């Protein structure tokens, strides 16, 4: 026993003497030069340690650095690639003897990473390997990781303050900044919840985002599972990318992240934006052939207008000087290959949605993405005074992409829809609209590949921009030598409007067009070119009632005379033409028929007297 006692006492004496020597006589600052040389050899960059290297042995094995800088691209006047104001780490010494890792503190502050890409393509990472880049070597023998892993670990305090990553891409004209203002995690150990605080700022010139969050974090001993409870996040964004009004939202959720099984579950999801509230839950399974995501969410009314960017036309250029003409850039099909990388199953419900003048209520969407094919299994809602139902699919596995759709709106008020979607009030009325089609390609030019059929039926409406009754009155008056212009509202009322819809070869055809009112019957067909937006219609008008109902004098003598009417030109500047020659011929034929009838009547009358 005495031998063991003296051995332990001797060992303790050696440890104490060694500790005193290291503490009072061993100076790590004397190694700054060799350390800088090694870094220069490994990275090709200059390392400067401006502050003292502080360290301790007992009771905490610690290291502290200050004023550290790593040079940027050699030969260029650039800020340091990496600069650190302060960094320190401290590990309790005695627990290490029991294979327990107890990190008292890990703190970093004032870290700046400057990533620069020059116009010639060279970047801060170019040649970072230096002269002594490691050469491939034989693989090290496998070690038993379980034997090396600590039996227990504790992180007393993690603090990251003012960590900034600046990306200055001069070749692409991009400038982005990510700043972690605060990342703090109080004492955390396996299966024990610890408070987490985070504050981050992101900016790129067009958009500035700042966010702060708090939560309780629980980690398993082997880091295979993370539990996040009571996540509370505030986010504010402003800039030209989202319009004039800053965006302020809040986000709350709980999460169970199982890294071992690659299963992730988010519950109690709550998203708030102004008066809009969205609640739901989400799941992710990363263990399959493709990552699979599920989302179920329900929200109230959402108005996107305050945060949508202004129209390009509003930004404008100097209208006093016309912009130089340039050849349009060739249109390329979008790359949809990412659709094949994951599966998605989403059910979304919104009480109302408003954006760009489009308003809808009671929206329900059921989306499926599987093996690169996106399917809108069902979409329903109330819009433009009617009930909308739709189905659609987009096949991202084909090149160019294939798509199909089938939509229907009942009790539609068409004028608000045309105003919102095409900025025109050409047509008014209520009724039904249906369209079913398919196509291939998503560029403007690919519209020529779209084929679709449908129908439009309206009641109690009007066609704006033309007054057919007025045109007939003026044409008839001119035939009598009266060239006075008539003042009347430019619209043609109807009680019924019906047409078939056919889209093919880049045009919209309306075969079997029929417009009826107590005064007029209009029939014919025509086509609308989708690009450029021009119209060409050949119609036939017939009077069936007195034109006094259209605000003018009666023209009963023109009843049942077919009158050709042509409509053509750009949609924004249509031209209307009434065939007066046909009107005159029809009137003469009508008078001729009347004269023949009178002659027949008189002839029969005289023959009857014999």
C-alpha positions as CSV (number, residue, x, y, z in Angstrom):
1,X,0.0,0.0,0.0
2,X,2.8,2.4,0.8
3,X,4.3,1.8,-2.6
4,X,1.0,2.6,-4.4
5,X,0.6,5.7,-2.1
6,X,4.1,7.0,-3.0
7,X,3.5,6.3,-6.7
8,X,0.3,8.3,-6.7
9,X,1.9,11.1,-4.8
10,X,4.8,11.1,-7.3
11,X,2.5,11.2,-10.3
12,X,0.5,14.1,-8.8
13,X,3.8,15.9,-8.1
14,X,4.8,15.5,-11.8
15,X,1.4,16.8,-13.0
16,X,1.6,19.8,-10.7
17,X,5.2,20.6,-11.8
18,X,4.3,20.2,-15.5
19,X,1.3,22.4,-15.1
20,X,3.3,25.1,-13.3
21,X,5.9,24.9,-16.1
22,X,3.4,25.2,-18.9
23,X,1.6,28.0,-17.1
24,X,4.6,30.2,-16.3
25,X,7.4,29.2,-18.7
26,X,5.7,27.8,-21.9
27,X,4.6,30.6,-24.3
28,X,2.4,29.7,-27.3
29,X,2.9,33.2,-28.7
30,X,6.5,32.1,-29.7
31,X,4.8,29.7,-32.2
32,X,3.0,32.4,-34.2
33,X,5.7,32.5,-36.8
34,X,5.8,28.7,-37.4
35,X,2.0,28.5,-37.4
36,X,1.8,31.3,-40.0
37,X,4.4,29.5,-42.2
38,X,2.5,26.2,-42.0
39,X,-0.8,28.0,-43.0
40,X,1.0,29.7,-45.9
41,X,2.3,26.4,-47.0
42,X,-1.1,24.7,-46.7
43,X,-3.3,27.5,-48.1
44,X,-1.1,29.9,-50.0
45,X,-2.4,32.8,-47.9
46,X,-0.9,35.0,-45.2
47,X,-2.0,34.4,-41.6
48,X,-1.7,37.1,-39.0
49,X,-2.4,36.6,-35.3
50,X,-2.5,40.1,-33.9
51,X,-3.5,39.3,-30.4
52,X,-2.0,37.1,-27.8
53,X,-2.6,33.4,-27.8
54,X,-4.1,32.6,-24.4
55,X,-4.4,29.2,-22.9
56,X,-4.9,27.3,-19.7
57,X,-4.5,23.7,-18.5
58,X,-6.3,23.3,-15.1
59,X,-9.1,23.0,-14.2
60,X,-10.1,23.9,-17.8
61,X,-8.1,23.0,-20.8
62,X,-8.6,26.2,-22.8
63,X,-7.4,28.1,-25.8
64,X,-8.1,31.8,-26.8
65,X,-7.3,33.7,-30.0
66,X,-7.7,37.3,-30.9
67,X,-7.2,39.5,-34.0
68,X,-6.7,36.7,-36.5
69,X,-6.7,37.4,-40.2
70,X,-6.2,35.1,-43.2
71,X,-5.3,36.8,-46.5
72,X,-7.5,36.9,-49.6
73,X,-6.5,36.4,-53.2
74,X,-2.8,37.0,-53.6
75,X,-1.8,40.1,-55.6
76,X,-5.2,41.8,-55.2
77,X,-6.1,44.7,-53.0
78,X,-9.0,42.9,-51.1
79,X,-10.2,42.6,-47.6
80,X,-9.0,39.6,-45.6
81,X,-10.6,36.3,-46.6
82,X,-11.2,35.5,-42.9
83,X,-11.0,37.7,-39.9
84,X,-11.8,36.8,-36.3
85,X,-11.9,39.3,-33.5
86,X,-12.2,36.8,-30.6
87,X,-12.5,33.0,-30.3
88,X,-12.2,30.8,-27.2
89,X,-12.9,27.2,-26.2
90,X,-12.6,25.6,-22.8
91,X,-12.9,21.9,-21.9
92,X,-13.0,20.6,-18.3
93,X,-9.8,18.5,-17.8
94,X,-10.7,16.0,-15.1
95,X,-13.9,14.7,-16.9
96,X,-11.7,13.8,-19.9
97,X,-10.0,11.2,-17.8
98,X,-13.4,9.5,-17.4
99,X,-14.0,9.7,-21.2
100,X,-16.5,12.5,-20.6
101,X,-16.5,15.6,-22.8
102,X,-17.5,18.7,-20.9
103,X,-17.1,21.8,-23.0
104,X,-17.5,24.7,-20.6
105,X,-17.7,27.4,-23.3
106,X,-17.3,27.8,-27.0
107,X,-17.4,31.4,-28.0
108,X,-16.7,33.2,-31.3
109,X,-17.3,36.9,-32.1
110,X,-16.5,39.3,-34.8
111,X,-16.0,36.7,-37.6
112,X,-16.0,38.0,-41.2
113,X,-15.7,35.8,-44.3
114,X,-15.1,37.8,-47.5
115,X,-15.8,35.8,-50.6
116,X,-14.9,37.7,-53.8
117,X,-15.3,36.7,-57.4
118,X,-13.4,39.0,-59.8
119,X,-14.5,39.9,-63.3
120,X,-12.0,37.4,-64.8
121,X,-13.5,34.5,-62.8
122,X,-10.9,34.2,-60.1
123,X,-12.3,34.0,-56.6
124,X,-11.2,34.0,-53.0
125,X,-11.0,30.2,-53.1
126,X,-8.8,30.1,-56.2
127,X,-5.5,28.3,-55.4
128,X,-6.4,27.9,-51.8
129,X,-4.6,24.6,-51.6
130,X,-1.2,26.4,-51.6
131,X,2.1,24.7,-52.2
132,X,1.6,21.9,-49.8
133,X,-1.7,20.6,-50.9
134,X,-2.2,17.2,-49.4
135,X,-1.5,14.3,-51.8
136,X,-3.7,11.2,-51.9
137,X,-2.5,8.7,-49.4
138,X,-3.5,5.3,-48.4
139,X,-6.6,5.1,-46.4
140,X,-6.1,5.1,-42.7
141,X,-7.0,1.9,-40.9
142,X,-10.6,1.9,-39.6
143,X,-11.0,2.6,-36.0
144,X,-13.7,1.7,-33.6
145,X,-15.7,4.9,-33.4
146,X,-17.6,3.7,-30.4
147,X,-14.4,3.2,-28.4
148,X,-13.3,6.8,-29.2
149,X,-16.7,8.4,-28.6
150,X,-17.1,10.0,-25.1
151,X,-19.4,8.2,-22.7
152,X,-21.1,11.5,-21.9
153,X,-20.9,15.1,-23.3
154,X,-22.0,18.5,-22.1
155,X,-21.9,21.9,-23.8
156,X,-22.0,24.5,-21.1
157,X,-22.4,27.6,-23.4
158,X,-22.3,28.2,-27.1
159,X,-22.1,31.8,-28.2
160,X,-21.6,33.1,-31.7
161,X,-21.9,36.9,-32.2
162,X,-21.4,39.0,-35.3
163,X,-20.5,36.3,-37.8
164,X,-20.8,37.8,-41.3
165,X,-20.4,36.1,-44.7
166,X,-20.1,38.6,-47.6
167,X,-20.4,37.4,-51.2
168,X,-19.0,40.0,-53.6
169,X,-19.5,38.5,-57.1
170,X,-18.2,41.1,-59.5
171,X,-18.5,38.8,-62.5
172,X,-22.2,38.4,-62.0
173,X,-22.9,41.8,-60.4
174,X,-24.2,40.3,-57.3
175,X,-23.6,41.4,-53.7
176,X,-25.1,39.4,-50.8
177,X,-24.6,39.4,-47.1
178,X,-25.5,36.8,-44.4
179,X,-25.0,38.0,-40.8
180,X,-25.5,35.9,-37.8
181,X,-25.9,38.6,-35.2
182,X,-26.5,36.1,-32.3
183,X,-26.5,32.4,-31.9
184,X,-26.7,31.3,-28.3
185,X,-27.3,28.0,-26.7
186,X,-27.3,27.6,-23.0
187,X,-26.2,24.4,-21.2
188,X,-27.2,21.4,-23.2
189,X,-26.6,17.7,-22.6
190,X,-28.3,14.6,-23.9
191,X,-32.1,14.4,-23.5
192,X,-32.2,17.7,-21.7
193,X,-33.9,20.7,-23.3
194,X,-31.9,23.9,-23.6
195,X,-32.9,27.4,-24.7
196,X,-31.8,28.5,-28.1
197,X,-31.7,32.1,-29.4
198,X,-30.9,33.1,-33.0
199,X,-30.8,36.5,-34.8
200,X,-29.9,36.6,-38.5
201,X,-29.8,39.3,-41.2
202,X,-29.7,38.7,-45.0
203,X,-29.5,41.3,-47.8
204,X,-28.7,41.5,-51.5
205,X,-29.5,45.1,-52.4
206,X,-33.1,44.4,-53.6
207,X,-34.2,42.6,-50.4
208,X,-33.2,42.9,-46.8
209,X,-34.4,40.3,-44.3
210,X,-34.0,40.2,-40.6
211,X,-35.2,37.5,-38.3
212,X,-35.0,36.4,-34.7
213,X,-36.1,33.1,-33.1
214,X,-36.3,31.3,-29.8
215,X,-36.9,27.7,-29.0
216,X,-36.1,24.8,-26.7
217,X,-33.7,22.2,-28.2
218,X,-33.3,18.6,-27.1
219,X,-30.5,16.4,-28.5
220,X,-30.0,12.7,-28.2
221,X,-26.6,11.4,-26.9
222,X,-25.5,10.2,-30.4
223,X,-26.9,13.3,-32.1
224,X,-29.3,11.1,-34.2
225,X,-32.4,12.9,-33.0
226,X,-33.3,16.5,-32.4
227,X,-36.5,17.8,-30.7
228,X,-37.4,21.4,-31.2
229,X,-40.2,22.7,-29.0
230,X,-42.0,26.0,-29.0
231,X,-40.1,27.6,-31.9
232,X,-41.1,31.3,-32.1
233,X,-39.8,33.3,-35.0
234,X,-40.3,36.9,-36.1
235,X,-39.2,38.0,-39.6
236,X,-39.2,41.3,-41.4
237,X,-38.4,41.9,-45.1
238,X,-38.2,45.1,-47.1
239,X,-36.9,46.2,-50.4
240,X,-37.9,46.6,-54.1
241,X,-38.3,42.9,-54.5
242,X,-41.5,42.9,-52.4
243,X,-43.1,46.2,-53.0
244,X,-43.3,49.4,-51.0
245,X,-44.8,47.9,-47.8
246,X,-42.4,46.0,-45.5
247,X,-43.3,42.4,-44.8
248,X,-43.6,41.3,-41.2
249,X,-44.5,37.8,-40.3
250,X,-44.3,35.3,-37.5
251,X,-43.7,31.6,-37.5
252,X,-44.3,29.0,-34.8
253,X,-43.9,25.2,-34.8
254,X,-42.7,22.1,-33.0
255,X,-40.5,19.5,-34.8
256,X,-39.1,16.0,-34.3
257,X,-36.1,15.4,-36.4
258,X,-35.0,11.7,-36.6
259,X,-31.7,11.7,-38.5
260,X,-31.1,8.0,-38.0
261,X,-34.4,7.0,-39.7
262,X,-34.5,10.2,-41.9
263,X,-38.0,11.0,-40.7
264,X,-39.0,14.6,-39.9
265,X,-42.3,15.8,-38.5
266,X,-43.4,19.4,-38.0
267,X,-46.6,20.0,-35.9
268,X,-48.5,23.0,-34.5
269,X,-47.4,25.0,-37.5
270,X,-48.6,28.6,-37.4
271,X,-47.8,31.2,-39.9
272,X,-49.0,34.8,-39.5
273,X,-48.8,37.7,-42.0
274,X,-50.8,40.8,-41.1
275,X,-54.3,39.5,-40.6
276,X,-53.6,36.2,-42.4
277,X,-53.1,33.1,-40.3
278,X,-52.2,29.7,-41.7
279,X,-52.2,26.5,-39.5
280,X,-51.0,23.1,-40.5
281,X,-48.5,20.3,-40.2
282,X,-45.8,18.7,-42.4
283,X,-43.8,15.5,-42.7
284,X,-40.7,14.5,-44.6
285,X,-39.4,11.0,-45.3
286,X,-35.9,11.0,-46.7
287,X,-35.3,7.3,-46.5
288,X,-37.1,6.4,-49.8
289,X,-36.0,6.5,-53.4
290,X,-36.9,10.2,-53.4
291,X,-37.5,12.5,-50.5
292,X,-41.3,12.5,-49.8
293,X,-43.0,15.5,-48.3
294,X,-46.6,15.9,-47.0
295,X,-48.3,19.2,-46.1
296,X,-51.7,20.0,-44.8
297,X,-52.6,23.6,-44.1
298,X,-55.6,25.8,-43.7
299,X,-55.7,29.6,-43.7
300,X,-58.1,32.5,-43.6
301,X,-58.1,35.5,-46.0
302,X,-54.7,36.4,-47.7
303,X,-54.2,39.7,-49.5
304,X,-50.9,39.6,-51.5
305,X,-51.2,43.0,-53.1
306,X,-49.3,45.1,-50.5
307,X,-46.2,42.9,-51.0
308,X,-46.2,42.3,-54.7
309,X,-43.5,44.2,-56.7
310,X,-44.7,47.0,-58.9
311,X,-45.3,46.3,-62.5
312,X,-42.4,46.7,-64.8
313,X,-44.3,49.2,-66.8
314,X,-44.6,51.4,-63.6
315,X,-40.9,51.5,-63.2
316,X,-40.6,52.7,-66.8
317,X,-37.8,54.4,-68.7
318,X,-37.6,57.9,-70.0
319,X,-40.5,58.0,-72.5
320,X,-39.1,61.1,-74.2
321,X,-36.4,59.0,-75.8
322,X,-37.5,55.7,-77.4
323,X,-35.5,52.7,-76.2
324,X,-33.2,51.3,-78.9
325,X,-34.6,48.2,-80.5
326,X,-32.9,44.9,-79.9
327,X,-33.5,41.4,-81.0
328,X,-35.6,39.5,-78.5
329,X,-33.7,36.9,-76.5
330,X,-34.4,33.4,-77.6
331,X,-36.9,31.7,-75.3
332,X,-35.7,28.6,-73.5
333,X,-37.8,25.9,-71.9
334,X,-37.6,26.0,-68.1
335,X,-35.5,23.3,-66.4
336,X,-38.0,21.1,-64.6
337,X,-35.5,18.4,-63.7
338,X,-35.9,19.3,-60.0
339,X,-39.4,17.9,-60.1
340,X,-37.9,14.4,-60.3
341,X,-35.9,14.8,-57.1
342,X,-38.8,14.7,-54.7
343,X,-42.4,13.7,-54.1
344,X,-45.1,16.0,-52.6
345,X,-48.6,15.5,-51.2
346,X,-50.3,18.7,-50.3
347,X,-53.8,19.7,-49.2
348,X,-54.3,23.5,-48.9
349,X,-57.4,25.5,-48.0
350,X,-57.7,29.3,-48.0
351,X,-60.7,31.3,-46.9
352,X,-59.9,34.0,-49.5
353,X,-57.1,35.1,-51.8
354,X,-56.5,38.5,-53.4
355,X,-53.7,39.3,-55.9
356,X,-53.4,41.7,-58.9
357,X,-57.1,42.4,-58.9
358,X,-58.0,38.7,-58.8
359,X,-60.2,37.7,-55.8
360,X,-61.2,34.2,-54.9
361,X,-62.9,32.6,-51.9
362,X,-63.2,29.2,-50.4
363,X,-60.1,27.9,-52.2
364,X,-59.2,24.2,-51.9
365,X,-56.1,22.7,-53.7
366,X,-55.0,19.1,-53.7
367,X,-51.5,18.7,-55.2
368,X,-49.5,15.6,-55.9
369,X,-45.9,15.5,-57.2
370,X,-44.7,12.0,-58.0
371,X,-41.7,10.9,-60.2
372,X,-41.6,14.3,-61.9
373,X,-45.3,14.6,-62.7
374,X,-47.2,17.4,-60.9
375,X,-51.0,16.8,-60.7
376,X,-53.6,19.2,-59.5
377,X,-56.1,16.6,-58.5
378,X,-58.7,19.1,-57.5
379,X,-59.0,22.8,-57.3
380,X,-62.2,24.6,-56.3
381,X,-63.2,28.1,-55.2
382,X,-65.5,31.0,-55.8
383,X,-64.2,33.6,-58.2
384,X,-65.7,36.3,-60.5
385,X,-69.1,35.7,-59.1
386,X,-69.0,32.0,-60.0
387,X,-67.9,28.6,-58.8
388,X,-64.6,27.3,-60.2
389,X,-63.5,23.7,-60.5
390,X,-60.3,22.6,-62.2
391,X,-57.9,19.7,-62.7
392,X,-54.5,19.9,-64.3
393,X,-51.2,18.0,-64.7
394,X,-47.6,18.9,-65.7
395,X,-45.2,16.2,-66.8
396,X,-41.7,17.5,-66.1
397,X,-40.1,14.2,-67.3
398,X,-40.7,15.1,-70.9
399,X,-38.7,17.7,-73.0
400,X,-40.4,20.0,-73.6
401,X,-42.8,19.5,-70.7
402,X,-46.3,18.2,-71.4
403,X,-49.4,19.6,-69.7
404,X,-53.2,19.2,-69.6
405,X,-56.1,20.9,-67.9
406,X,-59.8,20.8,-67.5
407,X,-61.6,23.8,-65.9
408,X,-65.1,25.1,-65.6
409,X,-66.7,28.1,-64.0
410,X,-70.5,28.3,-63.4
411,X,-72.5,31.5,-62.8
412,X,-69.5,33.4,-64.1
413,X,-69.5,37.2,-64.3
414,X,-67.2,37.6,-67.3
415,X,-66.4,41.3,-67.3
416,X,-64.5,41.3,-64.0
417,X,-62.6,38.3,-65.2
418,X,-61.6,39.9,-68.5
419,X,-60.6,43.1,-66.6
420,X,-58.4,41.2,-64.1
421,X,-56.8,38.8,-66.6
422,X,-56.6,40.7,-69.8
423,X,-57.2,44.4,-68.8
424,X,-60.2,44.7,-71.1
425,X,-64.0,45.2,-70.5
426,X,-65.0,44.1,-74.0
427,X,-67.7,41.7,-72.9
428,X,-70.2,41.6,-70.0
429,X,-72.7,39.0,-68.9
430,X,-73.2,36.0,-66.6
431,X,-73.1,32.4,-67.5
432,X,-70.8,29.4,-67.9
433,X,-67.3,28.9,-69.2
434,X,-65.5,25.6,-69.8
435,X,-62.2,24.7,-71.4
436,X,-60.3,21.4,-71.7
437,X,-57.0,21.1,-73.4
438,X,-53.4,19.9,-73.6
439,X,-50.1,21.0,-74.9
440,X,-46.3,20.7,-74.9
441,X,-43.8,23.4,-74.1
442,X,-44.0,26.3,-71.6
443,X,-42.6,29.2,-73.7
444,X,-44.7,31.8,-75.4
445,X,-43.8,30.3,-78.8
446,X,-45.0,26.9,-77.5
447,X,-48.6,28.2,-77.3
448,X,-48.8,27.1,-80.9
449,X,-48.8,23.5,-79.5
450,X,-51.8,24.1,-77.3
451,X,-55.0,22.4,-78.4
452,X,-58.2,22.9,-76.4
453,X,-62.0,22.9,-76.8
454,X,-64.7,24.5,-74.7
455,X,-67.8,26.7,-74.7
456,X,-68.9,30.1,-73.4
457,X,-72.6,30.8,-72.7
458,X,-73.7,34.2,-71.3
459,X,-77.0,35.9,-70.5
460,X,-78.2,39.5,-70.1
461,X,-75.0,41.2,-71.1
462,X,-73.4,43.4,-73.7
463,X,-70.5,43.7,-76.2
464,X,-68.7,46.9,-75.5
465,X,-66.9,49.0,-78.1
466,X,-69.5,48.7,-80.8
467,X,-73.2,49.7,-81.2
468,X,-74.5,47.5,-84.0
469,X,-77.9,49.1,-84.0
470,X,-76.4,52.6,-84.4
471,X,-74.2,51.3,-87.2
472,X,-77.3,50.0,-89.0
473,X,-79.3,53.3,-88.5
474,X,-76.4,55.4,-89.8
475,X,-75.9,53.1,-92.8
476,X,-79.6,53.2,-93.6
477,X,-79.6,57.0,-93.2
478,X,-76.6,57.4,-95.5
479,X,-78.5,55.5,-98.2
480,X,-81.1,58.2,-97.9
481,X,-78.5,61.0,-98.1
482,X,-78.4,61.8,-94.4
483,X,-74.8,61.9,-93.2
484,X,-75.4,63.2,-89.7
485,X,-73.4,61.2,-87.1
486,X,-75.5,59.8,-84.2
487,X,-74.3,60.0,-80.6
488,X,-75.0,56.8,-78.7
489,X,-73.3,54.6,-76.1
490,X,-70.9,52.1,-77.8
491,X,-72.3,48.8,-76.7
492,X,-74.6,46.1,-78.1
493,X,-76.9,44.5,-75.6
494,X,-77.8,40.9,-75.8
495,X,-80.1,38.4,-73.9
496,X,-78.1,35.4,-75.0
497,X,-74.5,34.8,-76.1
498,X,-73.2,31.4,-77.1
499,X,-70.1,30.1,-78.8
500,X,-67.9,27.1,-79.0
501,X,-64.2,27.6,-78.3
502,X,-61.4,25.9,-80.2
503,X,-57.7,26.7,-79.6
504,X,-55.2,25.3,-82.1
505,X,-52.2,26.6,-84.1
506,X,-51.9,29.7,-81.9
507,X,-55.4,30.9,-82.5
508,X,-58.7,31.0,-80.6
509,X,-61.6,30.1,-82.8
510,X,-65.3,30.7,-82.0
511,X,-67.3,28.6,-84.4
512,X,-71.1,28.8,-84.1
513,X,-71.1,32.2,-82.5
514,X,-74.7,33.3,-81.8
515,X,-75.8,36.5,-80.2
516,X,-79.5,37.2,-79.6
517,X,-81.6,40.0,-78.3
518,X,-85.2,41.1,-78.8
519,X,-83.8,43.5,-81.5
520,X,-80.9,41.7,-83.2
521,X,-79.7,38.3,-84.2
522,X,-75.9,38.0,-84.9
523,X,-74.3,34.8,-86.2
524,X,-71.0,33.9,-87.6
525,X,-67.5,32.8,-86.6
526,X,-64.0,34.2,-86.3
527,X,-60.5,33.8,-84.8
528,X,-58.3,35.6,-82.3
529,X,-54.6,35.3,-82.8
530,X,-52.9,34.7,-79.4
531,X,-49.6,36.3,-80.5
532,X,-49.9,39.0,-81.7
533,X,-53.3,39.6,-80.2
534,X,-55.4,40.4,-83.3
535,X,-59.0,39.5,-84.2
536,X,-60.8,38.7,-87.4
537,X,-64.6,38.0,-87.4
538,X,-67.1,37.7,-90.2
539,X,-70.7,38.0,-88.8
540,X,-74.2,38.4,-90.2
541,X,-76.7,40.7,-88.5
542,X,-80.4,40.5,-88.8
543,X,-83.1,42.8,-87.3
544,X,-85.9,41.1,-85.5
545,X,-87.4,44.0,-83.6
546,X,-87.7,47.8,-83.5
547,X,-84.4,49.6,-83.0
548,X,-86.1,52.1,-80.8
549,X,-85.2,49.9,-77.9
550,X,-81.5,50.7,-78.7
551,X,-82.1,54.4,-78.4
552,X,-83.0,55.2,-82.0
553,X,-85.8,55.4,-84.5
554,X,-87.5,52.2,-85.7
555,X,-86.3,50.6,-88.9
556,X,-89.0,48.0,-89.4
557,X,-88.4,48.0,-93.1
558,X,-84.9,46.4,-92.5
559,X,-86.3,43.5,-90.6
560,X,-84.9,40.1,-91.6
561,X,-82.4,41.6,-94.1
562,X,-79.0,39.8,-93.5
563,X,-76.3,42.5,-93.1
564,X,-72.6,41.4,-93.1
565,X,-70.5,42.8,-90.3
566,X,-66.7,42.5,-90.1
567,X,-64.6,43.0,-87.0
568,X,-60.8,43.0,-87.3
569,X,-57.5,44.5,-86.1
570,X,-55.6,44.5,-82.8
571,X,-57.7,43.9,-79.7
572,X,-56.8,47.3,-78.3
573,X,-57.9,49.1,-81.5
574,X,-60.6,47.1,-83.4
575,X,-62.2,48.2,-86.6
576,X,-65.9,47.6,-87.4
577,X,-67.3,47.5,-90.9
578,X,-70.9,47.2,-92.0
579,X,-71.4,46.1,-95.6
580,X,-73.7,48.9,-96.9
581,X,-73.7,47.4,-100.4
582,X,-75.2,44.2,-99.0
583,X,-77.6,46.3,-96.9
584,X,-78.7,48.2,-100.1
585,X,-79.0,45.0,-102.1
586,X,-81.0,43.3,-99.3
587,X,-83.3,46.3,-99.1
588,X,-83.8,46.4,-102.9
589,X,-84.5,42.6,-102.9
590,X,-87.0,43.2,-100.0
591,X,-88.7,45.9,-102.0
592,X,-88.7,43.8,-105.1
593,X,-90.3,40.9,-103.2
594,X,-92.9,43.3,-101.8
595,X,-93.7,44.7,-105.3
596,X,-94.0,41.2,-106.7
597,X,-96.4,40.3,-103.9
598,X,-98.5,43.4,-104.6
599,X,-98.6,42.6,-108.3
600,X,-99.6,39.0,-107.6
601,X,-102.4,40.2,-105.3
602,X,-103.7,42.6,-107.9
603,X,-103.5,40.0,-110.6
604,X,-105.4,37.5,-108.5
605,X,-107.9,40.2,-107.6
606,X,-108.6,41.0,-111.3
607,X,-108.8,37.4,-112.3
608,X,-111.3,36.9,-109.6
609,X,-113.6,39.5,-111.1
610,X,-114.0,37.4,-114.4
